[in-house]
């Protein structure tokens, strides 16, 4: 992942949760799902909106946003608190002609855009049932802010 962008809404929610100052957003990422962007011209940034992501969402037979399954928080080898999330694979159910250029994460049940960004080796082509993309998301929330890294395997 070249760079994954969060936004002010999610930053404030996560900061409020971390400090206990705001419980309105408790569990904001607990029911998150990830979608794929199928348009190479989407301007990934903190200002990207959910409407733009949805309008440029990839379309192929069998496509659906995939839920994120979060592991328990750990201290990683760099000494940072980290939560790793896995995403079920994206795989067509028939022959298709589509490519993924980026991802977006929608927070649980509220249709709020959490993160967005371009895939490192874009485009990732989808041609048939042998085409697949698997994502792993690493979220680090610390005093320096929120860091998100997405690894992929095709």
Secondary structure as GFF3:
##gff-version 3
##sequence-region A 1 154
A	DSSP	beta_strand	4	5	.	.	.	ID=ss1
A	DSSP	alpha_helix	8	19	.	.	.	ID=ss2
A	DSSP	beta_strand	33	37	.	.	.	ID=ss3
A	DSSP	alpha_helix	50	55	.	.	.	ID=ss4
A	DSSP	beta_strand	66	70	.	.	.	ID=ss5
A	DSSP	beta_strand	74	75	.	.	.	ID=ss6
A	DSSP	beta_strand	81	90	.	.	.	ID=ss7
A	DSSP	beta_strand	98	100	.	.	.	ID=ss8
A	DSSP	beta_strand	102	107	.	.	.	ID=ss9
A	DSSP	beta_strand	112	118	.	.	.	ID=ss10
A	DSSP	beta_strand	124	126	.	.	.	ID=ss11
A	DSSP	beta_strand	133	142	.	.	.	ID=ss12
A	DSSP	beta_strand	145	153	.	.	.	ID=ss13
###
